[in-house]
Amino acid sequence: MKTSKRKIDHIKICLQEEVESGYTGLEDVMLIHEAIPDLDFSEIDCSTRFLNKKLSFPFLIASMTGGHEETARINENLAIAVEETGIGMGVGSQRAALEEKSVVETFTVVRDKAPNAFIYANIGAPQIIKEPEIADKVVEMVEADAIAIHLNYLQEAIQNEGDKTAKGCFEAIREVCKSVKVPVIVKETGAGISREIAIKLKEAKVSAVDVGGKGGTSFSLVEAYRSEDEVLRDVGFDFADWGIPTAFSIVDCADILPTIATGGIRNGLDIAKSIALGAELASSALPFLAPAQRGATAVKRQILRFLTGFKTAMFLTGCRTPEELRRKPLFITGKIADWLRFRGIDLKAFSEGRR
Ligand SMILES: Cc1cc2nc3c(=O)[nH]c(=O)nc-3n(C[C@H](O)[C@H](O)[C@H](O)COP(=O)(O)O)c2cc1C
């Protein structure tokens, strides 16, 4: 099946079916309410810097699309909205544009409409293993500020036509880090990144990880809905809940590499909890898909909801900057507390706000 056709199937399924696995671990994390915060709402400065670029608040729209003529409008609407609100976004996998010249514009529209925003290019690990040089091509195509190499082996495993080549992946990533002109982000797509993998990625000279943890969109479910193979469909549903929940992955990675929290981030409070756990930024995909089909105004409204929620959490915890949020005490319970103990991470560091 052509990559472009698969891309449009994914969008339809994500809009029509229940594709979220649930439980990110953020449910077990509580920011402690300050009934009298020591600041005025107007003093709060949510802005931050990430990989040398300023963002109005620590948030990106995660990679989704491009690669089929019908997706150009989605990318255009996302790009207009991120430019006007001062955040950033990733384009979807650019593999289709390497295979078919006719869809290049579905990606280049992003830089056209967002000349100043933080934009990251996107390509899959199996493609990089085969041909590390394509990293330069995808960066040039969208004049990107960074490149994300995505890891989606769960999805590939459930796809009949999936590319299950993983050997040589670290070497290929190391190669790209040496040769490409922009910072490299390694990005999971819903199954999380563990501490062990983050350490190896740091050794390969990666600049940041996007944990893409479990709890939001599950590509195992997306592929199960798409599958014409009965066995793979069943296995796709069996693995709906597979992966490291987003919050677990944040605490695993955040002291190793700059960390983007993705996977089930559904509002500004989720962003605030992620930052408090140690992430630099958060990003989110699915909640922006339906608004992007409607238009740039609908995307801007959704961004505003995330920003206002984030600012509200900062106000109610008495934080002027995202940096201050990182030093606030957190009440951590449930499965993520078990995970911290399992990892030998001191829970007290979180309860006393000294991380
Ligand atoms: C429709 C759709 C298409 C996606 N396509 C890509 C892609 O091409 N490349 C990629 O790295 N991630 C892709 N993702 C994964 C997201 O970037 C993100 O990691 C994942 O959806 C988890 O975030 P969420 O729970 O907020 O949706 C896609 C997600 C959606 C919903």
Ligand as a Chemical Component Dictionary entry (heavy atoms), coordinates in Angstrom:
data_LIG
# 
_chem_comp.id                   LIG 
_chem_comp.type                 NON-POLYMER 
_chem_comp.pdbx_formal_charge   0 
_chem_comp.three_letter_code    LIG 
# 
loop_
_chem_comp_atom.comp_id 
_chem_comp_atom.atom_id 
_chem_comp_atom.alt_atom_id 
_chem_comp_atom.type_symbol 
_chem_comp_atom.charge 
_chem_comp_atom.model_Cartn_x 
_chem_comp_atom.model_Cartn_y 
_chem_comp_atom.model_Cartn_z 
_chem_comp_atom.pdbx_ordinal 
LIG C1  C1  C 0 -3.351 11.220 12.790 1  
LIG C2  C2  C 0 -1.988 11.068 13.407 2  
LIG C3  C3  C 0 -0.880 10.903 12.579 3  
LIG C4  C4  C 0 0.403  10.790 13.131 4  
LIG N1  N1  N 0 1.491  10.700 12.299 5  
LIG C5  C5  C 0 2.738  10.743 12.823 6  
LIG C6  C6  C 0 3.881  10.796 11.967 7  
LIG O1  O1  O 0 3.781  10.806 10.753 8  
LIG N2  N2  N 0 5.112  10.848 12.547 9  
LIG C7  C7  C 0 5.275  10.847 13.917 10 
LIG O2  O2  O 0 6.407  10.930 14.403 11 
LIG N3  N3  N 0 4.194  10.771 14.732 12 
LIG C8  C8  C 0 2.952  10.736 14.241 13 
LIG N4  N4  N 0 1.859  10.689 15.075 14 
LIG C9  C9  C 0 2.087  10.480 16.529 15 
LIG C10 C10 C 0 2.007  11.765 17.347 16 
LIG O3  O3  O 0 3.038  12.661 16.993 17 
LIG C11 C11 C 0 2.062  11.471 18.858 18 
LIG O4  O4  O 0 3.326  10.947 19.219 19 
LIG C12 C12 C 0 0.991  10.486 19.307 20 
LIG O5  O5  O 0 -0.202 10.674 18.593 21 
LIG C13 C13 C 0 0.687  10.630 20.798 22 
LIG O6  O6  O 0 0.164  11.889 21.096 23 
LIG P1  P1  P 0 -1.423 12.139 21.351 24 
LIG O7  O7  O 0 -1.851 11.160 22.382 25 
LIG O8  O8  O 0 -1.508 13.572 21.808 26 
LIG O9  O9  O 0 -2.120 11.930 20.039 27 
LIG C14 C14 C 0 0.578  10.812 14.544 28 
LIG C15 C15 C 0 -0.551 10.977 15.361 29 
LIG C16 C16 C 0 -1.820 11.116 14.820 30 
LIG C17 C17 C 0 -2.993 11.294 15.738 31 
# 
loop_
_chem_comp_bond.comp_id 
_chem_comp_bond.atom_id_1 
_chem_comp_bond.atom_id_2 
_chem_comp_bond.value_order 
_chem_comp_bond.pdbx_ordinal 
LIG C1  C2  SING 1  
LIG C2  C3  SING 2  
LIG C2  C16 DOUB 3  
LIG C3  C4  DOUB 4  
LIG C4  N1  SING 5  
LIG C4  C14 SING 6  
LIG N1  C5  DOUB 7  
LIG C5  C6  SING 8  
LIG C5  C8  SING 9  
LIG C6  O1  DOUB 10 
LIG C6  N2  SING 11 
LIG N2  C7  SING 12 
LIG C7  O2  DOUB 13 
LIG C7  N3  SING 14 
LIG N3  C8  DOUB 15 
LIG C8  N4  SING 16 
LIG N4  C9  SING 17 
LIG N4  C14 SING 18 
LIG C9  C10 SING 19 
LIG C10 O3  SING 20 
LIG C10 C11 SING 21 
LIG C11 O4  SING 22 
LIG C11 C12 SING 23 
LIG C12 O5  SING 24 
LIG C12 C13 SING 25 
LIG C13 O6  SING 26 
LIG O6  P1  SING 27 
LIG P1  O7  DOUB 28 
LIG P1  O8  SING 29 
LIG P1  O9  SING 30 
LIG C14 C15 DOUB 31 
LIG C15 C16 SING 32 
LIG C16 C17 SING 33 
# 
